[in-house]
Amino acid sequence: MNKRQALIAAALATVCAATTVSASAAEPAADKEKCFGIAKAGQNDCAAANGAHSCAGQSKTDNGAAEWKYVAKGTCEKAGGKTMAPSK
């Protein structure tokens, strides 16, 4: 790998890392709400409500009741989800 390729690879890695950290660390906007039961496998936004895992992207099944995603306020129930976490 020459110096130019190494520099480009390092720049891309930095951009990818910065995007991932800033997106996951940021709080949702005031016009968003948690919607349970609509996340597809591997597309949940954070930890499962039942404690099955503690990170985004770790859901194993589609539409798990304990899995959630941020959606625009007022759209959760229209999408078939619930705004309250399931009871344990």
N, C-alpha and C positions, 0 to 999 in steps of 0.2 A: 504494500500500500504506500503510495507516495504521500508527500506532505499535504498536498491539496485535498486528496481523498480523506485523509485523517482529519483535516480541519473541517471539512463538510460534515463528516460523520459526527464529530464532536458537537458541532453547531446544531445538527438535527436532534441529537440526544438531549441537549440542553433545552431545546424548545419543547420537545415531548415531555420531559420531566417537569418543566415549569407549568405546562398546560395541565397535566394530571394533578399536580399538587394544588394549584390554585382552584381548579374546578371542585375537587373533593373537600378542600378546607373551607371554602366559602359557604356561608349560610345562604339558604334560599332567599329569594326576594320575597317581599311582603305579599306579593300576589300569587304565591305558591302554597301548596298544602301537601302533606303526606297522603298517599292513596295506597291502601293495602289491597292486595289480591289482584293486581293488574300487571305486575312485573313479569317479564319473560325470563326464562332461565339465563342466568349470567348477566342480567340487565337491571338488577335491583340497585337502589341508590345508596344503601347503607346496611347496617346490621339488621338481622332478622328480629322481629319483635319477640319471638320465643327463645332467643339465645342460640339458635342453631349455628350461627356464624356471626362474625363481628365486622365484616367488610363488604364494601360494594362489589358487585359482580360475582358473588359467591352463591347465588341461589341455584339450586339444582333442578327445579321444576318450574314450569310455566304457571303463573297465576296462583302461587302459594299464598295462603291466607296471611302468613306472617311476613311476607316480603312486600316491600313498598317502593314507590317512586314518587318524586315530586311532580306534581301536575299543577296546571293553572287552577286557582280557586274556583270552585263551583263546577268543575268538570269531572271530578272523581266518580260520583255516583252515576253520571251519564255514561261513563266508560265501563261500568260494572263493578267498581271497587267500593271500598268503605273508608271513611275518614278516621275511624276508630280502630285501634289495634285489637286483634282477637284476644279474648280472655285466655289465660294460660291454663 
